[in-house]
Amino acid sequence: MKKQKPDNLKGFNPFNQLPQEIIFTILDLLNSNPLDIKSFSLACKSFYAAESKHRTSLKPLRQEHLPSILSRYPNIAHLHLTRCSRVSDTCLSFVSHACASSLRSIDLSRTHLFSASGLLGLALNCNNLVEIDLSNATELKDSAMAAVSQAKNLEKLWLARCKSVTDLGVGCVAVGCGKLKSICLKWCLGVGDLGVGLLAVKCNHICYLDLSYLPITSKCLSPILKLQHLEELVLEGCFGIDDDSLAVLNHECNSLKSLDVSTCQNISHNGLSSLVSGAVGLQQLTLAHGSPVTSSLADSLKKFSMLQSVKLDGCLISYHGLKTIGNWCASLRELSLSKCSGVTDEGLSSIVTKHKDLRKLDITCCRKITDVSISCITNSCNSLTSLRMESCTLVSREAFVLIGHRCHLLEELDLTDNEIDDKGLKYISRCSQLSNLKLAICLNITDEGLIHIGRGCSKLLELDLYRSVEITDSGIIAIAQGCPGLEMINIAYCKDITDHSLLYLSKCSRLKTLESRGCSLITSLGLTAVAVGCKELAKLDVKKCPNIDDAGMLPLAHFSQNLRQINLSHSSVTGIGLLSLAGISCLQNITILHLKSLTPTGLAAVLLACGGLTKVKLQAEFKWLLPHRLIEHLEARGCTFQWRDKVLQVELDPKCWKLRLEDLMP
C-alpha cells in the first residue's frame, strides 16, 4: 500500500528553501551549456524564477519574440540581435523601455531596417548603455550618428563598413560621447581627417582606435598620437599615409601598446620610425602585406625592448631582415611569417635560437624551410603552445617526430598539406594539452596514427581530416572514444568513412560542427544517431552524400534544435524532407544545390515554412521558376538569396514551370 505524505509536507518543495545566491552560483557553472540551463529552469517554479533573474545576456532568433522574452528576463544587460536579420524601430523602442535601467550593450551588427529614430530611443532611455555595435549598417547616415551621440555614457562604438557616415556624423559622436574609449571606423569611406581629428580632440579617453581603409593622411595623426590613453591603433590599408607625411611627426605616445600598419605599402622603415618614435611601450606590431622586411626596417625596431608580438604575414623578407630580428633585445612571444617569401632555414634559425620564449609561431606556406628549421624550432622553443606550418612541403616525415618529442605544451597544431605519417602522429600524441589539430590533405596518415592521437590527446576539441583519404572508421572511432569533448570534426572526402564512425561520434555530446562532405558511404542511419546524441549540433555539411535522404531529416528536425547551418547539396533529400526542417527554429543558413527531386512547388513551400532563414543558396534557374512576389516576400522577411549559375538537374513538367504565389500562400 502506497504511503501517504504527512499533511505538513504536502506541497513542500525543499528547493524553495535554497538561498538565491546558491542558485545563482549553480547557474554560473551551467553557463557553458544552454541545454543544461533550460533543464535546470524547468525543474521547479523557484528555479524558473531564479533563472529569469540571473540571465543578463540574450541572443534571440527573431524580433517578434522579443516582447515575450524580455518580459521574462528583466535584467538583460547584453542584447545580441545578430541572429535577427531585421530589427525595426518599433522593436528598438520596446527594448529601450523594457531594458531602460539594465541594458549596457547592444549588438546590431548583422541586422538592418532600423533607423536613427530607433537608435535615438535607445540613447535617450538606456542611461547605462556603454556599447553599441552598428557594423555593416551601410544604410545608416549622419542622422543616425546624431542619435547615437545622445548616449552620454557610451564607451564603445563599432561602425565598421558604415559607408554612408561622414565627418559630420563622426563629429556629432565626438561632441556628444566624451567618455568614448573604443571606436572602430573600418571601411567608413566617408570619414577623413576632419572627423578623426575631432574624435582625437574631443574624446580624450580613447584607448582603441581602428581607422582601417579610411582616406586619411598624416594630418589627423598628430592629435591621435597626443591621446594619453591610446593603447591600440589600427591603420591597416591607409594608403594616404606615407614616409614624407610621417617625417614631420614628433610626438611621444607612451601609452601605445599595439600598432597595425598592414597593407600600408607606402610606409618604409623611415616612416615607421617617425610613427613609433615615442612609443617606448610598444608590445604588438603588425606589418603584414607591407613593405619588404629588410635589415633597415628590422633595425629601426630594435629599441622596443617590450615588443612581444610581430606579424609580418605576406611580406617579402630577406635573410638579413630575419637575422636583425633575431638580434633584438626584446624577447618575442609571438611571431607570424605566414606566406612570407624569402624565409629560409638560415634566417628562421637565427630568430628561434635567440627568441626562446616564443609561444606562438606561424610559418604557413614557408616553402623553402626544411628539417633544419624544425630541429631549431623544437630545440629552442619547447614552450610553444601554437605552431602553424601548413604546406611546408620540404619538411620530411622524420621532422614531425621532433615536434611531439620536444614541444609537449602545444595546444594548437596545423600540419595541413604536409608529409607527416603515423610515426609522427605517435610522437605528437604526447602533446596531452592539444585542443586543435589540423591534418587536412595529409596523405600519409592512416588509422594507426589517429589511434595514437585518440589515446594521448583527450582534450582535443577540433580535428580537421579534410581529404586525408587513408582514414577509415577505425581511426574515427578511436578519436570519438578518446576525445569525448570533441566539438568540431571535418572528415570531408574521407571516402571510406561509414555509419560506424557517426554512431561513435554521436557519443561526443558536445559536437557542434560535423563536415562530412563527399563521404558517400554514410546514410541517414548514421545521421540519425548524430542527431539524437549531439543535441548541440549547429553546423552540418552532408554535400555529396547520396545516401542521405528524407529519413535523416526527420530526426534532425526533432533532436537538433540548435542547428543553424546545413548543406544538403547533391544528396537524396526531397522537398518533403526539407519541409520537416521547418521545425528547427534556429535554422538560418541552408544550401540546396542539385537536389534531383526538388520541384519549384516543393521549394516554395519549404522557403515559406522555414521562417528563420537569413541565407539560402540555390541554382540560378530557380530564380525564374519561383514567383517573383514570393522572392520579394522572403527578402522582405530578411532572407538573402545567393544564386549559383549551375546546370539544374531536375526534370520538370513544362506545365508546372511557373508557379502562382496564390497556390502557396493563404
Secondary structure, DSSP 8 states (H G I E B T S, - for coil): ------GGGTT--GGGGS-HHHHHHHHHHTTT-HHHHHHHHTS-HHHHHHHHHH--EE--S-GGGHHHHHHH-TT--EEE-TT-SB--HHHHHHHHHHTTTT--EEE-TT-BS--HHHHHHHHHH-TT--EEE-TT-TT--HHHHHHHTT-TT--EEE-TT-TT-BHHHHHHHHHH-TT--EEE-TT-TB--HHHHHHHHHH-TT--EEE-TT----GGGHHHHTT-TT--EEE-TT-TT--HHHHTT-----TT--EEE-TT-TT--HHHHHHHTTT-TT--EEE-TTSS-B-HHHHHTTTT-TT--EEE-TT-BB-HHHHHHHHT-SS--SEEE-TT-BT--HHHHHHHHTT-TT--EEE-TT-TT--HHHHHHHHHH-TT-SEEE-TT-TT--TTHHHHHHHH-TT-SEEE-TT----HHHHHHHTT-TT--EEE-TT-TT--HHHHHHHHHH-TT--EEE-TT-TT--HHHHHHHHHH-TT--EEE-TT-TT--HHHHHHHTT-TT--EEE-TT-TT--HHHHHHHHHH-TT--EEE-TT-TT--HHHHHHHHHH-TT--EEE-TTSS--HHHHHHGGG-TT--EEE----TT--HHHHHHHHHH-TT--EEEEETTHHHHS-HHHHHHHHHTT-EEEEE---------GGGSS--GGGT--
